[in-house]
Amino acid sequence: MANIYDVAERAGVSHTTVARVMTGKGKVSEKTRLKVEAAAKALSYKPSAVASSLAKGLQHEIVIALSDHDDFNSNFYRLGALKAKEDFQQSSLSIEFVLLETADRAKLEASATKVLKDVKKRRCAALLLMPNFPFESAHVRSELSPSTRLVQLSLSNSPESTSIGLDQILSGSLCASFYRHLSHDDEVIVYYDSHQRGHIQDRCEGFKQEMETHACKVIQKNHRDPSKHDLVDIVLSDLEENPKLKGIMIPHVSADRAAEALKKSGRSDVLLVGFDVTEENLKMCEQGWIKYLIHQQPEVMTYEAVMQLGRCIHSEKVMNLKTPFLPVVLDPCLASRFVKTTEERFGMSLSSFDLD
């Protein structure tokens, strides 16, 4: 399908001239108008919202829905998106960040519904969704304008959206590789949340599959224990009752709570692997209580997604990007300089963003 740039090349004019001819806005000579119309007819080109907005000087808004539960982690998404906008060098590309309320499922769904209504009303160019967005792609697609591009920052086979992200099953398998040295007498506990779905389940599945080839015993345990107020209490209890416990895997963001329990008990012999870079997780990793921290590279994923969206929006091409990324593994040494290294690479400070 021809786009505005194809017509411009065939007619020997700029794409903004083509937009003026197609929309009837601005001054264009009769000779130029005829050339553009002939080129458009030859290519079977039909003007779109992009051509109109280019002529009118409108901005193409990309809305990125972030979680409100961890400002520091959300800033990695911001870092990638704003760096992409800077590198893309198009004044017509606008980026807006919205926060989803994650206190409970009802608030999460209510805030997500509000975002979808707002994006549809404003006919935004694109919507980027984090892995924890509460609705399936088919529902999200039905709530948006047909012209709004939908991108998920997690791998998905859904035909309603384009996905870019990590293979979470592979990430879970990577976690399992750290426990290969344990013997058949040792035990590893995976603290999962029965309310969590999607990428968390995939991590657990990848871990389980890989651990089947290991000698040690794996125990899966729901950390939502009504008799205990915090994951710290649960882990402390398990450490006291189970002397064979030599490994803990946390497939979600709460690895720092398990690390706090290890610190209180003095059990530095227990190998703890966690996910996601938060300030608390980094601190515990630097101190050595989290032996390995799996970073999902949200800044890289968001950068690539926005760059691709920018190119597609301005060329009217269909975005078809299903890119698997590999996670970054941080140990205590790498964790101590990770933030500084990331900020230097992107030329921005993670602490400079205002999420209000």
Buried (B, 14 or more C-beta within 10 A) or exposed (E): EBBBBBBBBBBEBEBBBBBBBBBEEEEBEEEBBEBBBEBBEEBEBEBBBBBBBBBEEBBBBBBBBBBBBBBBBBBBBBBBBBBBBEEBEBEBBBBBBBBBBBEEEEEBBBBBBEBBEEBBEEBBBBBBBBBBBBBBBEEBBEBBBEEBBBBBBBBBEBEBBBBBBBBBBBBBBBBBBBBEEBEEEBBBBBBBBEEBEBBBBBBBBBBBEBBEEBEBBBEEBEBBBEEBEBBBBBBBBBBEEEEEBBBBBBBBBBBBBBBBBBBEEEBEEBBBBBBBBBBBBBBBBBEBBBBBBBBBBBBBBBBBBBBBBBEBBBBBEEBEBEBEBEBBBBBBEBBBEBBEEBBEEBEBEBEEBEEE
